[in-house]
């Protein structure tokens, strides 16, 4: 490993959230707004965390969230591996999505957990699970919003196999909207994003849902209930760390 690459990895592993984010986590009920997200976007080595917060901020605006997702997938699949150039592209994508989010308030408590346990440790977990599930015959659904933190790993692995990747948004299920998530298809190094509609009726291949942690279990119960009410085969549930039934 050359000296420059080793230096970059050391900086990544020793990264510290900017003061504005740390203050919000400690004194501001973990709520962050547009300025705090922009501040994080201007800080190196937090690309995944910035995407996660921005996606959450657009949860009430599905069409705009979809545009961000499309732009970000295109960026992931066309990285130059020139750090400065790639970083500029990702910053511009996020800043464009933040333009109309002046009054946004996003719960960022997940970042406190990642900071304690290690940002890179979680990325390694996402990478490992993405590799494993890219070989799985079942339909894979990432549970929003925490799994957006590992989106890059799943896109990288699934695109190599041309395997579809799905995202389900529990909040949209609760609200009764006709949209409940996304389906991402890959072909020839490109991604196509479509809304996952409430009319979705499952697939004979089976379904597996993936979240970062177990949480209270209520979320998974809600998803299973929705699947049952729509007469679909009961899905399997896994977390990044361990399997649960």
Order of alpha helices (4+ residues) and beta strands (2+ residues): alpha-alpha-beta-alpha-alpha-alpha-alpha-beta-alpha-alpha-beta-alpha-beta-alpha-beta-beta-beta-alpha-beta-beta
